[in-house]
C-alpha cells in the first residue's frame, strides 16, 4: 500500500500516475517537408501543386482530371479532391549488416482539411490528439535498439501516399525521403534538407519498337525507368538528371535469346535525390554513384535521400490518367 493509503487506513491501492518506462519506449520529433502533389496536381513554379484536381468515378473505374466533364454517364460522379497527397507514414529502424532494416517504430499523419472543404488542404501533414506537435512536425514513438542490434545506424523513412489513388489497379505512386543518423535526438530531427520528389510524368509505348519519353516534374539528381514483362524479367535504364529521359527500346542492348517485346510490356518511372545525412563516405553525383569501383551501389540505402515512383498506365501515360 502507498504511505498515504496506509495512514488513512484505506485498504485500496492509491491511484498513481506512472511515467512510461524509457527502457521500453523512446520518442523523436521530426520536421517534415511539404507533401508532394497528387496525380494531376503539379503546376510547377511558385504554385507547385496549384492545379485543381477532380476525381471521376464511374462504377469500378476512376480517373483524375483537372476539370469535370461537361456531361457524365448515368451514375457517375465528379468530386473535387486535394491537389496534394493525402498524408505520410513515418517509420524508423536500424540497418543491420547482412540482415537489412530492423523496424523499431511507426506513425502517420494526414493533410487535414477543415471539414469537407478541400480548399483548406495545404500540403502540410499534421497528427491528431491533444498532445500532437505543431503542423509539419511528426512525433514518433519507437523501441530502443535491443537484442544485438545496438550500435547500428538509424534509418528513418517518410512515405507520402495518396489515399485517393489506393484503389487504382494500374499502380500506386509513392514518394519517400530518408534520414541516416547515428542517434535520434528527442527533437530537431530532419531529412538532410530533402523535399519529397514529385511523381514523374511521361509516355511509354510498349514492344520491341517502343519508346519512352520523360516529362520531368520538379528536380532530381537522376532517374530510372523499369521495363518489365509483368513477372521476374526486367530492364533498368538509368540516366543523369541533365538527360532528356527519352529513349527507344530498340536501342537497348539485349542478350541473344531475350524476348525484347515481352521485356518491354510495362514501365515505371522513378526519380532519385542523393543525400541522407550519412556521415560516412558518400557519392556526390550520379557519375560517382555508378562508377565501376565496387563502393556505392551496394549501399544505396545510405545515400538515397529521396525517391519517387509512378507506374505508366495501360494507355501509355505516366502520372496522367
N, C-alpha and C positions, 0 to 999 in steps of 0.2 A: 504494500500500500504506500501511497505517497505520504510524506510528513503531514501535509495539510489534511488529508483524509483521515489519517490516524488520530491527529489531535482533535478532530471533530467527531470522532467515534463513528465515522462513516465506513461501512464495510465494503463500499463500492470503490472501484478504481477511479481516480481523478482523471478528467479529460485533459490530456496534454497534447499540444500541437508539436508534431515531430517534423524536423527538417529532413529533407531527402539525404540519404547516405551518399556522399560524393564518391565513395568507392564503387557504387553501383551505377551512377549516372553523372555525366558532366554536361555542360551547356556551352554553346558557342553561338555568337550572333554574327550574321553575315550581311554586308551591304550588297544588294542585288541590283544590277543594271536594269534599265527598262526592258520590258518584254519585246520580243520580235513581232513582226507583223503577221497577221493571219493571211491565208491564201486570198489573193486579190487586194489585200490591204496596202501593199507597198506603193508609195508615191515618190519616194526619194527626196533629196534635198532637205530643206529645213522642215518639211512637213512629211516626215518619214512614213508614217502609217496613215496618211491623210485621205486615202480613198474610202468612200462609203462601200460597205460590203453587205450584200443581202444573200440569204440562204433560201434557195428554191427547193421545195420538197414535193415530189410527185410520186406517190406510192413508195416503193423501195429506192427510188432514185433521188439523188440530191446533188445540186451544183451550187457554186458560189458565183455571184455576178455583182457588177458594180451598180446596176440599177435593175429594178424589177421589170420583167417583160410587160408590154402593153396589154397582153392577154395571157391567161393561164389556162391549162387544161382543167376540166371539172375535177374538183377535189384537191388540186394543187395549192400550195401556199407559198408566199414570198415574204420573209420577215427580215428586218434589219438585225445584224449581229455586229459584234465588236470587230474593229479593224486590227486588233491585237490578239495574239494568242491568249488563251484563257487563263493560264497560270503556270506554275512551275513546281517541280518536285526537287527537293534538295536532299542529298544523301552524302554521307561521309564514311570512310573506312581507311584501312591501311593496306599498302601494297606489300605482299609477302613474296619475295623472290621464289619462283618455281610454283607458286600457287595462285597468284593473282590478287584481286581485290577482296579483302575480308570486310564486309559491311559492319558498321557499328551503330548507325543511326539514320533516321529518315524523317522528313517532314514535308509539308506542302503549303502553298499559298495561291490565292486567286487574285486576278484583277477584278476587284469587287465594285460593281456599279451600284448606284443608289436606286434600289428598286428595279423596275423593268426599263429604266431609261438608259438605253445603250449609249447615249451621247456622253454619259458620265464615265465611261471606260477611258483610262488614261495610260494604260500600259505599265502601271506600277503595281507589283504584286504586294498583297497585304494578307497577314494572318489574322484570324479572328480570336476573340476571347478578351477577358478583362485585363490580362497580363500581356497581351500581344505587343510587340515592338511597333515603332512607327512604320508607316507605309514605306516600302522599299527596303526594309530590313527583315531578315528571317532568323528566328531563334530555333536552334537545333539541339535537341537532347540526344546524347549518344553515350554508349558504354565506353569506358576506358579500355585501351588495348589490354588483352589478357591472354593467358594460356599459350604463351610463347610467341605472340606477335608483337610484343612490346619493342620499341626502338625502331620500328619501320616507319617509312614516310606516310603521312596522312594524304589522302586524295579526297577532295570534296568536289562533287559534281552537281550542277544545277541543270535540270532538263526542262525546257519550255515546251509545252504541248498545247494543242488547240482542241478543246473538248468538242467543238462543233464538227471536227473532222474525224472523230473517233469511229464513226460508223461508215467512213469512206472505205469501200472494199478495195480500191485501187492502190492503197498505200498511205501510211501515216507519216507526215513530215515531223521533224523534231529539230530543236537547236539546243546545243549543250555547251556549257562553259566549265572549265576545270581549274582548280587550285591545287598545287602540290606544296606541302609545307612539312616542317619537322615538328611542329606543335600547333595546337589550336587554342589561341587566347580566348578568353571569355567574350571579348568584344573586339571590334576593329578588323575583322576578317573580310577579305575582298578577293576578287578574281583577277589579280595581276593586271588590272586596267582593261580587261577584255569586256566587250559587249557581246550580246547574243548575235550570232550571224544570221542573216536573213536566209530563208529558203530560196534557192536559186530558181530561175526560170529557164525556158529554152524550148527546143523542139527536137524530137527524135523520130527518125524513120527506120523501122526495123529491117533486118535482112542483110544479105551479103553485099548489097549495093546501097545500104542505108547510110544515113548521115546523122550527125548530132551538131546542134548549134546552141551555145550557151547564151542566155540573157542574164547578165550579172546584176545582182541586186545588193547594193552596199559594197563593201570592200572585204577582200580575203587575201591571205598570203599565198594560197594555192588551192587547186580544185582537183576533184577526182570524179570520173564517170565510170560507174559499174555497169558493164554489159553482161547479161547472163541468159541462160536458156530456161529460166524458171526452176532450175534444180541446183546441182552442185558445180556446174561448169560456168566460169565467168572470165571476163577480161576487166582489168582495171587500167584506165587511161588517166595518167596524172599530168598536170601542167601547171606552170607558174602563174601567179596572179596577173602578170602582164600579157599572157597569151590570150588570144581571142576566144578560145574554147570551142572552136569549130573543127570537125574532122570528118573524114569519110571512113566508113567501116572497111572498105576495100583496101585502104592504105595501111591497116594494122597488120603487123607480121603474124602469120599463122603457121603453126607446125603442120607437117604433112598429115593428112587424115582428119584434121579438125573441121567440123561442120560449121562453117562461118555463119551461115544463115541462121542455124539454131542458136548459136552462141550469142547472136545479136537480136534476141527476141524482146528482152525487157531492158530498161535503163533506169538508173538512179543517178542524180547529180548531187555532189557533196562539196561543201566549202570548208576550208580549214584556216585557223589562225594559230600562229606559234606563240608560246609564252604562257607558262603556268605558275610562275613564281618559284620554280625549282631552282635551288642554289648550286646545283652541280653543273658540269659541262653541258651546254645545250647548243643545238644548231641555231644560227642566227638568220638563216634563209632557207628557202626551199632547195636551192642547189646544194647547200651544205647537208641538209637532211638526207637527200637521196644519193649523196656521194658514195661510191663503192669503197668504203673504208671500214665496214663492219662495226660502226659505232652507234648509229642513231635509229635506224628503222626498227630495231628490236626493242626499243624503249619509247615508243610513240606516246604512251600514256604520260610520261614525264614531260613531254614537250607540247602537246596539242592543247592549247588553251581555249580553243573554240572550234565547234564543228556543227554543221547543219546538213540535213539530208532531206531530199524530196524525190518522190517517185514520179516518173513520167507516165502519164495516163494512156489509156488504150487509144486515144485519139492523137497521141504523139506529143502532147503538150505537157511540160513540166511546171508545176505550181500554178497551172491555169486550168480550170475545169470548165 
